[in-house]
Amino acid sequence: MHNIKFSESHTGKEHHQLTIAKEPSDEAKCANDIHSKLNLTRHNEIIKVTSGSEVQELLTAQKYAGCSFSIAGGRHAMGGQQFLCDGILLDTRGLNKVVDFCPVRGLLTAQSGMLWGDLVFHLGELNKKHNSDWSIVQKPTGADDISLGGSLASNIHGRVLGRRPFIADIERFTAILADGNRITVSRSKNEELFRLAIGGYGMFCFVEDVTIRLTKSSKLQRKVELTNSKDLIGRFAELQSAGARYGDFQFCIDASNDSFLNNGILSAYFPVQDDTTDNTSDIKLSENNWRELLRLAHVDKAKAFTTYSNHYQRTDGQIYSSQTFQLSLYVPDYHESIDTERVESQNRSSHVKASEMITELYVPRSKLHEFLQSAKIALKRQCADVIYGTVRLIEKDTESFLAWAKEDYACVIFNLHIDHNQLSILRAKHSFRTLIEIAHELNGSYYLTYHRYATKEQLLAAYPQFPSFIQKKIDYDPHGKFRSTWFNQMCLTVQAD
Ligand SMILES: Cc1cc2nc3c(=O)[nH]c(=O)nc-3n(C[C@H](O)[C@H](O)[C@H](O)COP(=O)(O)OP(=O)(O)OC[C@H]3O[C@@H](n4cnc5c(N)ncnc54)[C@H](O)[C@@H]3O)c2cc1C
């Protein structure tokens, strides 16, 4: 069944999580992911592209004949999807202009390197100029410097309720194919590529710009309550029936307490009249508050959860604008001060670099409580260090080729602390595999974005179409112009005995 012929250009050799730079002088050619910082990769060249025509020229240039390209936007994926050892990295962040806006239909076209924070800002300006009132439907939570192209390539989701992943918000995009041709891709033009590239991790084409569907703006009121994993799905359903448009649940991370992965804060957002006045003051967490919360999540988890839930409960009833409420602060390099504190408090002689890695599991909603109970036992047994965790909902995606939302799932996100040494990385790999196993036993699945640790059995159980995905990749890109560390590893995983 998996009898696909791979050329060396498709599989490559490298498949380790840590791809270390060869020499310090290579630094300018090295790139790493933002969050885990466990994907340091040396490229032959990093090119900051500023137009689609430039990409077309690069893909067809004699100088780069035989070379492979990887594509990086905001660099938040953690499975090496945006990097390629000794490849040419196309950095899209210079492609950051609004291309078109239709205030009548609520469509916005922006270049693929546009980051969500900038996109929300530009949309606000366009609304003012055109006297319109459009908002984005969803964006990734937790960070604003994720690009539109990266979001398309991972088929992201936010905390919107009753909605499919990002593919539902995409009207069309402009693609530059491996042979340099530029085409429009939508549900009616090049439909197969639409399904392959969205969620296809940059393996089919370079995305030049994306047209997204917007939603009418409104004021939203946040409702906050404490609940537990057993009642959660029922509460989500009640809140949705009462009109909640967005919502998520942040669970307790203190493994020494019975509340671990059980009790948490459920926030839901309801549309209210535009003239509703905010009777709370504008309570929000500053960068310093976030730094302190992240520190506490490492050194005093009980206090971290109490502080967090107290803060959220104080915001109950607060009014937000749908145009901006999805923006969120990501504290860059927050781990450095935590690492320093650990050296001092633990009397360590040397600095141990560390970070967090995310994993996301999907389970049928009726199985959420069961999943969290089993995850609780496993993570406690493995002494996994959970720094934060969230539950959200997603509706079934029937369009993308590599669909991760195969059902109306509950999505469970864990952010695990990882010391940057082989033992700690191996332990995380073990925890991630265990969580995938638990989800699989409950007819669930997992997200490909965050790591490439799944076993062959796990990969094929969650994504049985993966061998066909590889075959399609070869059909569209026979010379392996677009490649990545992640794709190479996936090919090796599928081929493994
Ligand atoms: C703190 C944090 C919070 C997150 N929150 C969420 C969340 O709430 N929901 C969610 O779904 N995900 C979330 N993610 C995951 C993140 O949204 C995805 O990894 C996304 O792909 C990252 O986009 P990026 O711009 O950082 O792209 P990169 O990480 O640079 O690249 C990701 C993929 O996109 C491809 N790509 C980028 N640009 C293009 C282009 N122009 N053409 C073709 N391919 C391209 C790359 O080749 C790569 O395969 C989070 C990640 C972090 C670290």
The ligand as an SDF file (V2000), in Angstrom:
LIG
                    3D

 53 58  0  0  0  0  0  0  0  0999 V2000
    2.7110   30.1770   20.7910 C   0  0  0  0  0  0  0  0  0  0  0  0
    2.0170   29.5330   19.6430 C   0  0  0  0  0  0  0  0  0  0  0  0
    0.6390   29.5990   19.5610 C   0  0  0  0  0  0  0  0  0  0  0  0
   -0.0370   28.9690   18.5120 C   0  0  0  0  0  0  0  0  0  0  0  0
   -1.3870   29.0060   18.4830 N   0  0  0  0  0  0  0  0  0  0  0  0
   -2.0520   28.3460   17.5280 C   0  0  0  0  0  0  0  0  0  0  0  0
   -3.4700   28.3230   17.4930 C   0  0  0  0  0  0  0  0  0  0  0  0
   -4.1300   28.8820   18.3510 O   0  0  0  0  0  0  0  0  0  0  0  0
   -4.0790   27.6460   16.4970 N   0  0  0  0  0  0  0  0  0  0  0  0
   -3.3720   26.9920   15.5250 C   0  0  0  0  0  0  0  0  0  0  0  0
   -3.9860   26.3790   14.6610 O   0  0  0  0  0  0  0  0  0  0  0  0
   -2.0390   27.0150   15.5190 N   0  0  0  0  0  0  0  0  0  0  0  0
   -1.3720   27.6670   16.4950 C   0  0  0  0  0  0  0  0  0  0  0  0
   -0.0120   27.6740   16.4890 N   0  0  0  0  0  0  0  0  0  0  0  0
    0.6690   27.0220   15.3740 C   0  0  0  0  0  0  0  0  0  0  0  0
    0.8830   28.0190   14.2180 C   0  0  0  0  0  0  0  0  0  0  0  0
   -0.2810   28.7190   13.9240 O   0  0  0  0  0  0  0  0  0  0  0  0
    1.2860   27.2530   12.9700 C   0  0  0  0  0  0  0  0  0  0  0  0
    2.4700   26.5710   13.2190 O   0  0  0  0  0  0  0  0  0  0  0  0
    1.4730   28.1610   11.7580 C   0  0  0  0  0  0  0  0  0  0  0  0
    1.7660   27.3780   10.6300 O   0  0  0  0  0  0  0  0  0  0  0  0
    2.6240   29.0990   11.9810 C   0  0  0  0  0  0  0  0  0  0  0  0
    2.6600   30.0600   10.9680 O   0  0  0  0  0  0  0  0  0  0  0  0
    3.9820   30.9050   10.7630 P   0  0  0  0  0  0  0  0  0  0  0  0
    3.6620   32.1360   10.0370 O   0  0  0  0  0  0  0  0  0  0  0  0
    4.6970   31.0190   12.0320 O   0  0  0  0  0  0  0  0  0  0  0  0
    4.7270   29.9630    9.7020 O   0  0  0  0  0  0  0  0  0  0  0  0
    6.0250   29.0710    9.7770 P   0  0  0  0  0  0  0  0  0  0  0  0
    6.1260   28.3960   11.0880 O   0  0  0  0  0  0  0  0  0  0  0  0
    7.1770   29.8540    9.3170 O   0  0  0  0  0  0  0  0  0  0  0  0
    5.6430   27.9870    8.6730 O   0  0  0  0  0  0  0  0  0  0  0  0
    4.6330   27.0690    8.9030 C   0  0  0  0  0  0  0  0  0  0  0  0
    4.3050   26.3230    7.6220 C   0  0  0  0  0  0  0  0  0  0  0  0
    3.7560   27.2410    6.6890 O   0  0  0  0  0  0  0  0  0  0  0  0
    4.4570   27.1640    5.4390 C   0  0  0  0  0  0  0  0  0  0  0  0
    4.3770   28.4790    4.8210 N   0  0  0  0  0  0  0  0  0  0  0  0
    4.5840   29.6850    5.4190 C   0  0  0  0  0  0  0  0  0  0  0  0
    4.4080   30.6640    4.5160 N   0  0  0  0  0  0  0  0  0  0  0  0
    4.0830   30.0800    3.3410 C   0  0  0  0  0  0  0  0  0  0  0  0
    3.8020   30.5560    2.0450 C   0  0  0  0  0  0  0  0  0  0  0  0
    3.8130   31.8520    1.7600 N   0  0  0  0  0  0  0  0  0  0  0  0
    3.5260   29.6560    1.0810 N   0  0  0  0  0  0  0  0  0  0  0  0
    3.5120   28.3300    1.3400 C   0  0  0  0  0  0  0  0  0  0  0  0
    3.7820   27.8210    2.5460 N   0  0  0  0  0  0  0  0  0  0  0  0
    4.0670   28.6830    3.5410 C   0  0  0  0  0  0  0  0  0  0  0  0
    5.8500   26.7470    5.8470 C   0  0  0  0  0  0  0  0  0  0  0  0
    6.5670   26.1990    4.7720 O   0  0  0  0  0  0  0  0  0  0  0  0
    5.5390   25.7370    6.9420 C   0  0  0  0  0  0  0  0  0  0  0  0
    5.2150   24.5060    6.3670 O   0  0  0  0  0  0  0  0  0  0  0  0
    0.6960   28.2790   17.5170 C   0  0  0  0  0  0  0  0  0  0  0  0
    2.0930   28.2150   17.6000 C   0  0  0  0  0  0  0  0  0  0  0  0
    2.7490   28.8220   18.6580 C   0  0  0  0  0  0  0  0  0  0  0  0
    4.2330   28.7000   18.7650 C   0  0  0  0  0  0  0  0  0  0  0  0
  1  2  1  0
  2  3  1  0
  2 52  2  0
  3  4  2  0
  4  5  1  0
  4 50  1  0
  5  6  2  0
  6  7  1  0
  6 13  1  0
  7  8  2  0
  7  9  1  0
  9 10  1  0
 10 11  2  0
 10 12  1  0
 12 13  2  0
 13 14  1  0
 14 15  1  0
 14 50  1  0
 15 16  1  0
 16 17  1  0
 16 18  1  0
 18 19  1  0
 18 20  1  0
 20 21  1  0
 20 22  1  0
 22 23  1  0
 23 24  1  0
 24 25  2  0
 24 26  1  0
 24 27  1  0
 27 28  1  0
 28 29  2  0
 28 30  1  0
 28 31  1  0
 31 32  1  0
 32 33  1  0
 33 34  1  0
 33 48  1  0
 34 35  1  0
 35 36  1  0
 35 46  1  0
 36 37  1  0
 36 45  1  0
 37 38  2  0
 38 39  1  0
 39 40  1  0
 39 45  2  0
 40 41  1  0
 40 42  2  0
 42 43  1  0
 43 44  2  0
 44 45  1  0
 46 47  1  0
 46 48  1  0
 48 49  1  0
 50 51  2  0
 51 52  1  0
 52 53  1  0
M  END
$$$$
